[in-house]
Each structure stands twice: as C-alpha cells, then as structure tokens.
Amino acid sequence: MRYTILGRLQFITILAVLALPFATLLIRPAHAEVNFSSLVIDDNKPNAQPYEGASFPDVNRSINSLGDSFMDSLNSGRTTSNVDCRLENCIALTFDDGPNQLYTPQVLDILKQYQAYGSFFIIGNRISAHPELVRRAYREGHDIGNHTWSHPMLDKLTPEQINNEYVSTQEAMVRAGVPASNMFRPPYGIRTAASLSTIPMPQMLWNVDPRDWNEKSVDSLVQHVLQESHRGSVVVMHDTSTVTTEALKRIIPELQKNYKLVTLSDMFDLEPGDRGLYYGLQ
C-alpha cells in the first residue's frame, strides 16, 4: 500500500511539473499595459529634431493583445526592406489616409511586383471596414503607422482629445491583427506643443510632397517625384486615387535604378522609445 501511495504521489508530481508551463498561459493578463511615462527623447537619430520643453505624461491605456501564437503565424515568412541606409542610397515612399478598399490593394500589388517597400499611415476609423488590407500590408513587410482616428487638425483639439485619437487607432490596429504602431504622422503635418507632448512616439513627416491628392495628371505626378527625390527622401503620397496608382507604375522602376525603396523603420533605424520629428536623411 505504501508503495502504491508513493507511486501515485510521484505520478502527481510529474504531472504538475509538466503542466507548469501551461499554467503560466492560463494566468496571463488579457491585455498588455503600454507605459510611456519612462520613455525619453533620443537626440542622436539622423535628422531628428527633439521636442523642446515636451513632457510625456503617463498615458497608460490597455491594448488588447491577440496572443503570441496568432502573431507568430502572422509574422512567419514576413520580410522587410532590411537595408542599411547608411551604406545604401535609400528613399522612403509613404502612403496616407488608407486603408482604401479600391486603391490600397493596387498600391500593394505594385509594391509587390517590384519588390519595393513602403510605409502606410492609416486612419483608425477606417480600419474595421478593411482589416484584411492592414494585415496584408504588414505581412508583406510594410510599415503600419498611426494617422489618428478621424484625421482632425490637431491644433483644434485638447490634449485629451489628441490622446484619444492616438490610442483609439493603436487599439484598432491590434484588433485588426497587427502590432500597435511605433510611429505617428500628424494629419496635414500639423504639430503643436500639446500633440508633441501627448503622443509618445516619433512623428514622421516628409521632404517631398507632390500633392498627389490634388493632382489630376499622372505625368505631372511622376515628374515631380522623380525630379525632387534624392538620397534620404521621404515622399508623402496617398493610397486614395487612380492618379497615384498609375504614377507608381512608372515612379518605382525609375527610382529603383538608383535607389533602394525602404520602410521608414529601416531608413531611420527606429527603435522602441525613439522620439523626434523625422523629415528625411541628409
């Protein structure tokens, strides 16, 4: 009898040891807390302008996580531009105001055709209608950036409203199935002391603006981008029109004759906690 009881105790002990790794999964929190209060400005990034007098309040908000297994499956096979722009001639093509059901897939198709990479700054209230486009852009190696929830003029908002625009979009990204962004682009390029101190991430601007949202001529758009672009350029466009998609079919192969088309993450070698205003490399 004694040996029987001892054997059972040994069996139970073995089961407990084997079950221990799974117990940690069961007690994992249902959300990840994002604490930005300890993050600081990095003044050493190329062409990054530090915020003067900015403070970073604790804007902790819960962002629901999707589980490691899902994210691992999403990341499997994902490739990025992976270029060292200190050694290569790089240009970053960026696209604002998506996801757009008609034009975002066309832009993604063109980038894929030429094995080029871009950065998409998406509007939060448009994500839930087309989460598959956000997942596709991320899966194919492009940056996903925060472009606010409703594309307001930030100088018209209170700090609390600005924070809600930013956090709501971060949450919508995670619900769509991609990681919360590590970069922000202010609508219309408007920056204020309130927005710079409230949004705890690098603010990505540009140094080539062909105003494609107002351009009616494909030829003019192509000419503008090709003439103005140079090593270190950040080109702002929009995945919202036929003119842009048609122009890209000519812009990309021409630029690739002399440049690598990369994400902003690669161009600036961004890391968690980076701060500043980023326009392009010099």
FENGI-V791977 format. One line per field, one symbol per residue. psi: psi as a letter, one per 20 degrees, with the letter a starting at -180 (. if undefined). A space follows every 10 residues. Layout:
# FENGI-V791977
psi: ???
This chain:
# FENGI-V791977
psi: gghggghggg ghggggghig hhhhhhjqqi rppoojhjqr poiiqpkpoq ppjqqnrolp qpopriphhg hghhipipqa hlpoihhqoq qopqpqjaqp hghghgghgg gggjlrqapp oqpgjighhl hhhggggghj jqqoqpkrhj lrohiiqrhg hgghgghhgg hhgghikqqq qjqqoppjjp qrhghhhhol rqoobrjonj lhijpipggh ggggghhhqr pjqoppapmj qhggghhhhh gghghihiqp orrhgggjlq qpiqrrpphr q.
